[in-house]
Amino acid sequence: MVLLKDSSTKEEIREQYEQIWSELLNKDEEKAEHVLKKLEYELLPTRQKILRRWGKILSPLKKRFIWIILFSVIGFFLLAYVLFIYASLWVEDY
C-alpha cells in the first residue's frame, strides 16, 4: 500500500477533496459535522474503532443509577423466591 503523499493519483484525489469540500460548504452545519465525524472515525486505527464502539455500548453501565436499578430488580426476585419457598413450606406443614 502506497501512502497518499507518494501516490501518482495524489492530484486527482486532491481535486475530489476540493469538490467535496465545496459541496460541504453548501450543506447544513449539523450535516457537515456528521460527515466529518464519520470521516474521522474511518481514519482511526482498528483498535481505537473497537474501543470507541464498546465505549458507546458500555457507557450506560458507568452510571450509578443503572446499577441501583439492576441490583434492586435482582434483590426483588431473590426475595420473592425466598418468600415463595417459605410460604410453600408453611402451607405444607398444615
Gaussian input, Z-matrix of N, CA and C with variables (Angstrom, degrees):
# hf/3-21g

backbone

0 1
 N
 C     1     B1
 C     2     B2     1     A1
 N     3     B3     2     A2     1     D1
 C     4     B4     3     A3     2     D2
 C     5     B5     4     A4     3     D3
 N     6     B6     5     A5     4     D4
 C     7     B7     6     A6     5     D5
 C     8     B8     7     A7     6     D6
 N     9     B9     8     A8     7     D7
 C    10    B10     9     A9     8     D8
 C    11    B11    10    A10     9     D9
 N    12    B12    11    A11    10    D10
 C    13    B13    12    A12    11    D11
 C    14    B14    13    A13    12    D12
 N    15    B15    14    A14    13    D13
 C    16    B16    15    A15    14    D14
 C    17    B17    16    A16    15    D15
 N    18    B18    17    A17    16    D16
 C    19    B19    18    A18    17    D17
 C    20    B20    19    A19    18    D18
 N    21    B21    20    A20    19    D19
 C    22    B22    21    A21    20    D20
 C    23    B23    22    A22    21    D21
 N    24    B24    23    A23    22    D22
 C    25    B25    24    A24    23    D23
 C    26    B26    25    A25    24    D24
 N    27    B27    26    A26    25    D25
 C    28    B28    27    A27    26    D26
 C    29    B29    28    A28    27    D27
 N    30    B30    29    A29    28    D28
 C    31    B31    30    A30    29    D29
 C    32    B32    31    A31    30    D30
 N    33    B33    32    A32    31    D31
 C    34    B34    33    A33    32    D32
 C    35    B35    34    A34    33    D33
 N    36    B36    35    A35    34    D34
 C    37    B37    36    A36    35    D35
 C    38    B38    37    A37    36    D36
 N    39    B39    38    A38    37    D37
 C    40    B40    39    A39    38    D38
 C    41    B41    40    A40    39    D39
 N    42    B42    41    A41    40    D40
 C    43    B43    42    A42    41    D41
 C    44    B44    43    A43    42    D42
 N    45    B45    44    A44    43    D43
 C    46    B46    45    A45    44    D44
 C    47    B47    46    A46    45    D45
 N    48    B48    47    A47    46    D46
 C    49    B49    48    A48    47    D47
 C    50    B50    49    A49    48    D48
 N    51    B51    50    A50    49    D49
 C    52    B52    51    A51    50    D50
 C    53    B53    52    A52    51    D51
 N    54    B54    53    A53    52    D52
 C    55    B55    54    A54    53    D53
 C    56    B56    55    A55    54    D54
 N    57    B57    56    A56    55    D55
 C    58    B58    57    A57    56    D56
 C    59    B59    58    A58    57    D57
 N    60    B60    59    A59    58    D58
 C    61    B61    60    A60    59    D59
 C    62    B62    61    A61    60    D60
 N    63    B63    62    A62    61    D61
 C    64    B64    63    A63    62    D62
 C    65    B65    64    A64    63    D63
 N    66    B66    65    A65    64    D64
 C    67    B67    66    A66    65    D65
 C    68    B68    67    A67    66    D66
 N    69    B69    68    A68    67    D67
 C    70    B70    69    A69    68    D68
 C    71    B71    70    A70    69    D69
 N    72    B72    71    A71    70    D70
 C    73    B73    72    A72    71    D71
 C    74    B74    73    A73    72    D72
 N    75    B75    74    A74    73    D73
 C    76    B76    75    A75    74    D74
 C    77    B77    76    A76    75    D75
 N    78    B78    77    A77    76    D76
 C    79    B79    78    A78    77    D77
 C    80    B80    79    A79    78    D78
 N    81    B81    80    A80    79    D79
 C    82    B82    81    A81    80    D80
 C    83    B83    82    A82    81    D81
 N    84    B84    83    A83    82    D82
 C    85    B85    84    A84    83    D83
 C    86    B86    85    A85    84    D84
 N    87    B87    86    A86    85    D85
 C    88    B88    87    A87    86    D86
 C    89    B89    88    A88    87    D87
 N    90    B90    89    A89    88    D88
 C    91    B91    90    A90    89    D89
 C    92    B92    91    A91    90    D90
 N    93    B93    92    A92    91    D91
 C    94    B94    93    A93    92    D92
 C    95    B95    94    A94    93    D93
 N    96    B96    95    A95    94    D94
 C    97    B97    96    A96    95    D95
 C    98    B98    97    A97    96    D96
 N    99    B99    98    A98    97    D97
 C   100   B100    99    A99    98    D98
 C   101   B101   100   A100    99    D99
 N   102   B102   101   A101   100   D100
 C   103   B103   102   A102   101   D101
 C   104   B104   103   A103   102   D102
 N   105   B105   104   A104   103   D103
 C   106   B106   105   A105   104   D104
 C   107   B107   106   A106   105   D105
 N   108   B108   107   A107   106   D106
 C   109   B109   108   A108   107   D107
 C   110   B110   109   A109   108   D108
 N   111   B111   110   A110   109   D109
 C   112   B112   111   A111   110   D110
 C   113   B113   112   A112   111   D111
 N   114   B114   113   A113   112   D112
 C   115   B115   114   A114   113   D113
 C   116   B116   115   A115   114   D114
 N   117   B117   116   A116   115   D115
 C   118   B118   117   A117   116   D116
 C   119   B119   118   A118   117   D117
 N   120   B120   119   A119   118   D118
 C   121   B121   120   A120   119   D119
 C   122   B122   121   A121   120   D120
 N   123   B123   122   A122   121   D121
 C   124   B124   123   A123   122   D122
 C   125   B125   124   A124   123   D123
 N   126   B126   125   A125   124   D124
 C   127   B127   126   A126   125   D125
 C   128   B128   127   A127   126   D126
 N   129   B129   128   A128   127   D127
 C   130   B130   129   A129   128   D128
 C   131   B131   130   A130   129   D129
 N   132   B132   131   A131   130   D130
 C   133   B133   132   A132   131   D131
 C   134   B134   133   A133   132   D132
 N   135   B135   134   A134   133   D133
 C   136   B136   135   A135   134   D134
 C   137   B137   136   A136   135   D135
 N   138   B138   137   A137   136   D136
 C   139   B139   138   A138   137   D137
 C   140   B140   139   A139   138   D138
 N   141   B141   140   A140   139   D139
 C   142   B142   141   A141   140   D140
 C   143   B143   142   A142   141   D141
 N   144   B144   143   A143   142   D142
 C   145   B145   144   A144   143   D143
 C   146   B146   145   A145   144   D144
 N   147   B147   146   A146   145   D145
 C   148   B148   147   A147   146   D146
 C   149   B149   148   A148   147   D147
 N   150   B150   149   A149   148   D148
 C   151   B151   150   A150   149   D149
 C   152   B152   151   A151   150   D150
 N   153   B153   152   A152   151   D151
 C   154   B154   153   A153   152   D152
 C   155   B155   154   A154   153   D153
 N   156   B156   155   A155   154   D154
 C   157   B157   156   A156   155   D155
 C   158   B158   157   A157   156   D156
 N   159   B159   158   A158   157   D157
 C   160   B160   159   A159   158   D158
 C   161   B161   160   A160   159   D159
 N   162   B162   161   A161   160   D160
 C   163   B163   162   A162   161   D161
 C   164   B164   163   A163   162   D162
 N   165   B165   164   A164   163   D163
 C   166   B166   165   A165   164   D164
 C   167   B167   166   A166   165   D165
 N   168   B168   167   A167   166   D166
 C   169   B169   168   A168   167   D167
 C   170   B170   169   A169   168   D168
 N   171   B171   170   A170   169   D169
 C   172   B172   171   A171   170   D170
 C   173   B173   172   A172   171   D171
 N   174   B174   173   A173   172   D172
 C   175   B175   174   A174   173   D173
 C   176   B176   175   A175   174   D174
 N   177   B177   176   A176   175   D175
 C   178   B178   177   A177   176   D176
 C   179   B179   178   A178   177   D177
 N   180   B180   179   A179   178   D178
 C   181   B181   180   A180   179   D179
 C   182   B182   181   A181   180   D180
 N   183   B183   182   A182   181   D181
 C   184   B184   183   A183   182   D182
 C   185   B185   184   A184   183   D183
 N   186   B186   185   A185   184   D184
 C   187   B187   186   A186   185   D185
 C   188   B188   187   A187   186   D186
 N   189   B189   188   A188   187   D187
 C   190   B190   189   A189   188   D188
 C   191   B191   190   A190   189   D189
 N   192   B192   191   A191   190   D190
 C   193   B193   192   A192   191   D191
 C   194   B194   193   A193   192   D192
 N   195   B195   194   A194   193   D193
 C   196   B196   195   A195   194   D194
 C   197   B197   196   A196   195   D195
 N   198   B198   197   A197   196   D196
 C   199   B199   198   A198   197   D197
 C   200   B200   199   A199   198   D198
 N   201   B201   200   A200   199   D199
 C   202   B202   201   A201   200   D200
 C   203   B203   202   A202   201   D201
 N   204   B204   203   A203   202   D202
 C   205   B205   204   A204   203   D203
 C   206   B206   205   A205   204   D204
 N   207   B207   206   A206   205   D205
 C   208   B208   207   A207   206   D206
 C   209   B209   208   A208   207   D207
 N   210   B210   209   A209   208   D208
 C   211   B211   210   A210   209   D209
 C   212   B212   211   A211   210   D210
 N   213   B213   212   A212   211   D211
 C   214   B214   213   A213   212   D212
 C   215   B215   214   A214   213   D213
 N   216   B216   215   A215   214   D214
 C   217   B217   216   A216   215   D215
 C   218   B218   217   A217   216   D216
 N   219   B219   218   A218   217   D217
 C   220   B220   219   A219   218   D218
 C   221   B221   220   A220   219   D219
 N   222   B222   221   A221   220   D220
 C   223   B223   222   A222   221   D221
 C   224   B224   223   A223   222   D222
 N   225   B225   224   A224   223   D223
 C   226   B226   225   A225   224   D224
 C   227   B227   226   A226   225   D225
 N   228   B228   227   A227   226   D226
 C   229   B229   228   A228   227   D227
 C   230   B230   229   A229   228   D228
 N   231   B231   230   A230   229   D229
 C   232   B232   231   A231   230   D230
 C   233   B233   232   A232   231   D231
 N   234   B234   233   A233   232   D232
 C   235   B235   234   A234   233   D233
 C   236   B236   235   A235   234   D234
 N   237   B237   236   A236   235   D235
 C   238   B238   237   A237   236   D236
 C   239   B239   238   A238   237   D237
 N   240   B240   239   A239   238   D238
 C   241   B241   240   A240   239   D239
 C   242   B242   241   A241   240   D240
 N   243   B243   242   A242   241   D241
 C   244   B244   243   A243   242   D242
 C   245   B245   244   A244   243   D243
 N   246   B246   245   A245   244   D244
 C   247   B247   246   A246   245   D245
 C   248   B248   247   A247   246   D246
 N   249   B249   248   A248   247   D247
 C   250   B250   249   A249   248   D248
 C   251   B251   250   A250   249   D249
 N   252   B252   251   A251   250   D250
 C   253   B253   252   A252   251   D251
 C   254   B254   253   A253   252   D252
 N   255   B255   254   A254   253   D253
 C   256   B256   255   A255   254   D254
 C   257   B257   256   A256   255   D255
 N   258   B258   257   A257   256   D256
 C   259   B259   258   A258   257   D257
 C   260   B260   259   A259   258   D258
 N   261   B261   260   A260   259   D259
 C   262   B262   261   A261   260   D260
 C   263   B263   262   A262   261   D261
 N   264   B264   263   A263   262   D262
 C   265   B265   264   A264   263   D263
 C   266   B266   265   A265   264   D264
 N   267   B267   266   A266   265   D265
 C   268   B268   267   A267   266   D266
 C   269   B269   268   A268   267   D267
 N   270   B270   269   A269   268   D268
 C   271   B271   270   A270   269   D269
 C   272   B272   271   A271   270   D270
 N   273   B273   272   A272   271   D271
 C   274   B274   273   A273   272   D272
 C   275   B275   274   A274   273   D273
 N   276   B276   275   A275   274   D274
 C   277   B277   276   A276   275   D275
 C   278   B278   277   A277   276   D276
 N   279   B279   278   A278   277   D277
 C   280   B280   279   A279   278   D278
 C   281   B281   280   A280   279   D279

   B1=1.4330
   B2=1.5247
   B3=1.3081
   B4=1.4649
   B5=1.5265
   B6=1.3129
   B7=1.4571
   B8=1.5151
   B9=1.3005
   B10=1.4576
   B11=1.5237
   B12=1.3099
   B13=1.4672
   B14=1.5265
   B15=1.3478
   B16=1.4613
   B17=1.5311
   B18=1.3171
   B19=1.4553
   B20=1.5294
   B21=1.3345
   B22=1.4636
   B23=1.5330
   B24=1.3281
   B25=1.4677
   B26=1.5249
   B27=1.3111
   B28=1.4584
   B29=1.5265
   B30=1.3249
   B31=1.4612
   B32=1.5246
   B33=1.3216
   B34=1.4648
   B35=1.5280
   B36=1.3059
   B37=1.4631
   B38=1.5244
   B39=1.3191
   B40=1.4662
   B41=1.5304
   B42=1.3211
   B43=1.4689
   B44=1.5328
   B45=1.3283
   B46=1.4718
   B47=1.5264
   B48=1.3168
   B49=1.4569
   B50=1.5257
   B51=1.3155
   B52=1.4704
   B53=1.5305
   B54=1.3315
   B55=1.4552
   B56=1.5383
   B57=1.3056
   B58=1.4641
   B59=1.5169
   B60=1.3267
   B61=1.4573
   B62=1.5280
   B63=1.3333
   B64=1.4670
   B65=1.5282
   B66=1.3324
   B67=1.4669
   B68=1.5184
   B69=1.2975
   B70=1.4592
   B71=1.5298
   B72=1.3296
   B73=1.4606
   B74=1.5256
   B75=1.3163
   B76=1.4656
   B77=1.5249
   B78=1.3134
   B79=1.4631
   B80=1.5279
   B81=1.3195
   B82=1.4576
   B83=1.5331
   B84=1.3245
   B85=1.4671
   B86=1.5224
   B87=1.3401
   B88=1.4619
   B89=1.5249
   B90=1.3268
   B91=1.4738
   B92=1.5268
   B93=1.3224
   B94=1.4647
   B95=1.5268
   B96=1.3305
   B97=1.4602
   B98=1.5266
   B99=1.3342
   B100=1.4627
   B101=1.5323
   B102=1.3138
   B103=1.4715
   B104=1.5226
   B105=1.3090
   B106=1.4668
   B107=1.5258
   B108=1.3377
   B109=1.4649
   B110=1.5239
   B111=1.3325
   B112=1.4622
   B113=1.5333
   B114=1.3236
   B115=1.4599
   B116=1.5233
   B117=1.3192
   B118=1.4640
   B119=1.5242
   B120=1.3340
   B121=1.4662
   B122=1.5231
   B123=1.3235
   B124=1.4647
   B125=1.5240
   B126=1.3002
   B127=1.4673
   B128=1.5303
   B129=1.3279
   B130=1.4647
   B131=1.5231
   B132=1.3289
   B133=1.4647
   B134=1.5319
   B135=1.3167
   B136=1.4568
   B137=1.5269
   B138=1.3074
   B139=1.4676
   B140=1.5275
   B141=1.3186
   B142=1.4663
   B143=1.5229
   B144=1.3265
   B145=1.4652
   B146=1.5176
   B147=1.3331
   B148=1.4649
   B149=1.5257
   B150=1.3327
   B151=1.4601
   B152=1.5215
   B153=1.3234
   B154=1.4585
   B155=1.5289
   B156=1.3379
   B157=1.4633
   B158=1.5250
   B159=1.3518
   B160=1.4591
   B161=1.5223
   B162=1.3203
   B163=1.4649
   B164=1.5118
   B165=1.3203
   B166=1.4660
   B167=1.5219
   B168=1.3139
   B169=1.4656
   B170=1.5209
   B171=1.3314
   B172=1.4645
   B173=1.5204
   B174=1.3205
   B175=1.4633
   B176=1.5254
   B177=1.3421
   B178=1.4758
   B179=1.5255
   B180=1.3343
   B181=1.4640
   B182=1.5243
   B183=1.3088
   B184=1.4580
   B185=1.5241
   B186=1.3231
   B187=1.4530
   B188=1.5251
   B189=1.3014
   B190=1.4514
   B191=1.5271
   B192=1.3249
   B193=1.4623
   B194=1.5246
   B195=1.3312
   B196=1.4647
   B197=1.5285
   B198=1.3271
   B199=1.4621
   B200=1.5260
   B201=1.3293
   B202=1.4673
   B203=1.5232
   B204=1.3234
   B205=1.4661
   B206=1.5274
   B207=1.3338
   B208=1.4557
   B209=1.5245
   B210=1.3201
   B211=1.4636
   B212=1.5293
   B213=1.3168
   B214=1.4605
   B215=1.5200
   B216=1.3103
   B217=1.4695
   B218=1.5251
   B219=1.3303
   B220=1.4693
   B221=1.5274
   B222=1.3270
   B223=1.4600
   B224=1.5149
   B225=1.3359
   B226=1.4590
   B227=1.5213
   B228=1.3302
   B229=1.4616
   B230=1.5253
   B231=1.3119
   B232=1.4613
   B233=1.5285
   B234=1.3131
   B235=1.4597
   B236=1.5280
   B237=1.3307
   B238=1.4706
   B239=1.5195
   B240=1.3240
   B241=1.4691
   B242=1.5226
   B243=1.3258
   B244=1.4649
   B245=1.5232
   B246=1.3215
   B247=1.4683
   B248=1.5235
   B249=1.3001
   B250=1.4588
   B251=1.5261
   B252=1.3296
   B253=1.4682
   B254=1.5333
   B255=1.3136
   B256=1.4661
   B257=1.5254
   B258=1.3235
   B259=1.4547
   B260=1.5355
   B261=1.3131
   B262=1.4749
   B263=1.5178
   B264=1.3030
   B265=1.4633
   B266=1.5249
   B267=1.3083
   B268=1.4640
   B269=1.5326
   B270=1.3566
   B271=1.4593
   B272=1.5307
   B273=1.3109
   B274=1.4607
   B275=1.5333
   B276=1.3371
   B277=1.4494
   B278=1.5228
   B279=1.3162
   B280=1.4794
   B281=1.4616
   A1=108.32
   A2=114.93
   A3=121.34
   A4=108.90
   A5=116.29
   A6=120.10
   A7=109.82
   A8=116.20
   A9=120.55
   A10=112.07
   A11=116.95
   A12=119.18
   A13=111.95
   A14=117.75
   A15=121.45
   A16=112.13
   A17=116.98
   A18=121.42
   A19=111.83
   A20=114.93
   A21=119.85
   A22=111.55
   A23=117.13
   A24=120.90
   A25=111.97
   A26=115.82
   A27=120.95
   A28=111.49
   A29=118.18
   A30=121.77
   A31=111.91
   A32=117.30
   A33=120.35
   A34=110.45
   A35=115.97
   A36=120.35
   A37=109.92
   A38=117.13
   A39=120.73
   A40=110.49
   A41=117.92
   A42=121.20
   A43=110.44
   A44=116.02
   A45=120.31
   A46=110.46
   A47=115.76
   A48=121.03
   A49=110.68
   A50=116.84
   A51=121.67
   A52=110.85
   A53=116.74
   A54=120.84
   A55=110.56
   A56=116.08
   A57=119.84
   A58=110.74
   A59=117.03
   A60=120.71
   A61=111.17
   A62=117.38
   A63=119.74
   A64=111.29
   A65=117.45
   A66=120.41
   A67=110.94
   A68=116.34
   A69=121.19
   A70=111.47
   A71=116.95
   A72=120.78
   A73=111.84
   A74=117.68
   A75=122.20
   A76=112.78
   A77=117.43
   A78=121.69
   A79=110.70
   A80=114.60
   A81=122.45
   A82=109.49
   A83=116.20
   A84=120.71
   A85=111.87
   A86=117.13
   A87=120.53
   A88=110.83
   A89=116.31
   A90=120.82
   A91=109.69
   A92=117.12
   A93=121.30
   A94=111.01
   A95=116.99
   A96=119.94
   A97=110.98
   A98=116.03
   A99=120.37
   A100=110.52
   A101=116.69
   A102=120.87
   A103=110.51
   A104=117.30
   A105=120.58
   A106=112.16
   A107=116.86
   A108=119.16
   A109=110.97
   A110=116.65
   A111=119.53
   A112=110.40
   A113=116.74
   A114=120.62
   A115=110.61
   A116=116.45
   A117=120.57
   A118=110.82
   A119=116.61
   A120=121.13
   A121=110.64
   A122=117.64
   A123=121.47
   A124=112.29
   A125=117.61
   A126=121.00
   A127=112.77
   A128=117.51
   A129=120.45
   A130=110.93
   A131=117.45
   A132=120.15
   A133=110.13
   A134=115.98
   A135=121.49
   A136=112.00
   A137=117.18
   A138=120.85
   A139=110.96
   A140=117.22
   A141=120.19
   A142=111.35
   A143=117.74
   A144=120.36
   A145=110.11
   A146=115.83
   A147=120.39
   A148=110.61
   A149=117.15
   A150=120.68
   A151=111.40
   A152=117.04
   A153=120.53
   A154=110.50
   A155=116.27
   A156=120.23
   A157=110.47
   A158=117.53
   A159=120.57
   A160=111.18
   A161=116.17
   A162=119.40
   A163=111.52
   A164=116.89
   A165=120.47
   A166=110.71
   A167=117.02
   A168=120.49
   A169=110.79
   A170=116.83
   A171=121.10
   A172=114.38
   A173=118.20
   A174=120.08
   A175=113.77
   A176=120.75
   A177=118.09
   A178=113.12
   A179=117.78
   A180=120.45
   A181=112.66
   A182=117.47
   A183=120.61
   A184=111.54
   A185=116.15
   A186=120.22
   A187=109.67
   A188=116.28
   A189=122.37
   A190=111.92
   A191=118.09
   A192=122.78
   A193=111.45
   A194=117.73
   A195=121.32
   A196=110.33
   A197=116.90
   A198=120.29
   A199=110.81
   A200=117.20
   A201=120.29
   A202=109.69
   A203=116.96
   A204=120.56
   A205=110.28
   A206=116.97
   A207=121.24
   A208=111.74
   A209=117.48
   A210=120.69
   A211=111.59
   A212=117.94
   A213=120.86
   A214=111.20
   A215=117.05
   A216=121.11
   A217=110.61
   A218=116.38
   A219=120.07
   A220=110.03
   A221=117.37
   A222=121.49
   A223=112.12
   A224=116.77
   A225=120.54
   A226=111.09
   A227=116.68
   A228=119.44
   A229=112.28
   A230=118.10
   A231=120.17
   A232=111.08
   A233=116.59
   A234=120.58
   A235=110.98
   A236=117.54
   A237=120.95
   A238=110.18
   A239=117.46
   A240=121.49
   A241=111.05
   A242=116.29
   A243=120.49
   A244=110.26
   A245=117.59
   A246=120.14
   A247=111.45
   A248=118.37
   A249=122.03
   A250=110.29
   A251=116.80
   A252=120.85
   A253=109.91
   A254=117.48
   A255=121.73
   A256=110.54
   A257=117.50
   A258=121.22
   A259=110.59
   A260=116.99
   A261=120.15
   A262=110.75
   A263=117.78
   A264=120.79
   A265=111.36
   A266=116.38
   A267=121.11
   A268=110.70
   A269=116.55
   A270=121.64
   A271=109.65
   A272=117.88
   A273=121.63
   A274=111.55
   A275=117.66
   A276=121.75
   A277=112.08
   A278=117.35
   A279=120.10
   A280=110.33
   D1=131.20
   D2=-177.30
   D3=-97.02
   D4=137.74
   D5=175.23
   D6=-67.01
   D7=152.37
   D8=-177.86
   D9=-61.92
   D10=-37.43
   D11=-178.47
   D12=-66.41
   D13=-21.32
   D14=178.45
   D15=-101.62
   D16=0.69
   D17=-174.58
   D18=-77.32
   D19=151.03
   D20=177.75
   D21=-80.53
   D22=-18.02
   D23=-179.32
   D24=-100.37
   D25=21.67
   D26=-176.72
   D27=-58.76
   D28=-42.96
   D29=-177.76
   D30=-67.80
   D31=-37.61
   D32=177.82
   D33=-64.90
   D34=-41.63
   D35=179.11
   D36=-66.91
   D37=-37.34
   D38=178.00
   D39=-64.86
   D40=-39.39
   D41=177.17
   D42=-64.40
   D43=-40.47
   D44=176.06
   D45=-61.47
   D46=-42.65
   D47=178.64
   D48=-60.99
   D49=-44.92
   D50=179.62
   D51=-62.67
   D52=-38.60
   D53=178.85
   D54=-66.70
   D55=-44.40
   D56=178.14
   D57=-64.09
   D58=-40.11
   D59=179.38
   D60=-63.05
   D61=-41.59
   D62=179.16
   D63=-66.74
   D64=-34.82
   D65=175.54
   D66=-69.54
   D67=-36.43
   D68=-179.28
   D69=-67.75
   D70=-30.03
   D71=178.27
   D72=-65.46
   D73=-24.76
   D74=-178.60
   D75=-92.63
   D76=1.54
   D77=-178.82
   D78=-96.36
   D79=169.53
   D80=176.86
   D81=-65.24
   D82=148.95
   D83=-177.39
   D84=-60.99
   D85=-41.81
   D86=-179.84
   D87=-64.96
   D88=-40.07
   D89=178.29
   D90=-63.36
   D91=-42.83
   D92=179.60
   D93=-63.20
   D94=-42.81
   D95=178.58
   D96=-63.97
   D97=-39.13
   D98=178.84
   D99=-62.72
   D100=-44.34
   D101=179.35
   D102=-63.26
   D103=-42.37
   D104=-179.52
   D105=-67.83
   D106=-36.24
   D107=177.53
   D108=-67.27
   D109=-38.64
   D110=177.29
   D111=-64.92
   D112=-41.06
   D113=178.59
   D114=-64.58
   D115=-43.11
   D116=178.63
   D117=-61.31
   D118=-40.79
   D119=178.50
   D120=-63.15
   D121=-41.26
   D122=179.94
   D123=-65.42
   D124=-27.50
   D125=-179.06
   D126=-84.55
   D127=-9.78
   D128=179.29
   D129=-70.04
   D130=151.50
   D131=171.85
   D132=-64.67
   D133=157.58
   D134=-175.07
   D135=-57.64
   D136=-40.84
   D137=-178.04
   D138=-61.69
   D139=-42.76
   D140=179.52
   D141=-69.21
   D142=-32.44
   D143=175.99
   D144=-62.33
   D145=-45.03
   D146=-179.61
   D147=-64.54
   D148=-44.32
   D149=179.70
   D150=-63.00
   D151=-39.33
   D152=-179.97
   D153=-67.04
   D154=-40.60
   D155=179.67
   D156=-64.43
   D157=-45.83
   D158=179.83
   D159=-68.09
   D160=-31.13
   D161=177.03
   D162=-63.00
   D163=-38.75
   D164=178.14
   D165=-69.44
   D166=-38.42
   D167=-178.67
   D168=-68.66
   D169=-41.79
   D170=-174.93
   D171=-89.96
   D172=-3.54
   D173=-176.88
   D174=-60.60
   D175=-36.01
   D176=176.63
   D177=-63.53
   D178=-27.13
   D179=-179.15
   D180=-75.62
   D181=-7.87
   D182=179.76
   D183=-84.68
   D184=-8.28
   D185=-179.56
   D186=-91.57
   D187=139.39
   D188=-176.28
   D189=-67.00
   D190=-34.11
   D191=-177.22
   D192=-60.90
   D193=-39.82
   D194=179.25
   D195=-62.34
   D196=-42.22
   D197=-179.79
   D198=-66.64
   D199=-37.21
   D200=177.89
   D201=-62.84
   D202=-44.74
   D203=178.80
   D204=-63.15
   D205=-45.50
   D206=-178.82
   D207=-59.54
   D208=-49.07
   D209=-179.83
   D210=-68.37
   D211=-32.41
   D212=176.88
   D213=-64.89
   D214=-43.26
   D215=179.09
   D216=-65.33
   D217=-44.96
   D218=178.28
   D219=-61.58
   D220=-44.53
   D221=178.92
   D222=-62.72
   D223=-39.84
   D224=178.61
   D225=-60.95
   D226=-47.32
   D227=-178.79
   D228=-68.49
   D229=-35.22
   D230=174.86
   D231=-64.77
   D232=-43.57
   D233=178.15
   D234=-64.29
   D235=-41.20
   D236=178.37
   D237=-63.28
   D238=-40.04
   D239=178.10
   D240=-63.22
   D241=-46.98
   D242=-179.73
   D243=-62.61
   D244=-43.74
   D245=178.98
   D246=-65.22
   D247=-36.53
   D248=177.94
   D249=-63.87
   D250=-46.13
   D251=178.15
   D252=-63.41
   D253=-43.78
   D254=179.26
   D255=-60.76
   D256=-45.27
   D257=179.80
   D258=-65.97
   D259=-38.58
   D260=178.47
   D261=-63.69
   D262=-43.27
   D263=178.85
   D264=-67.99
   D265=-35.89
   D266=178.80
   D267=-66.05
   D268=-43.03
   D269=179.67
   D270=-67.58
   D271=-36.16
   D272=-177.97
   D273=-65.47
   D274=-32.30
   D275=179.97
   D276=-67.91
   D277=-27.56
   D278=-177.05
   D279=-96.64

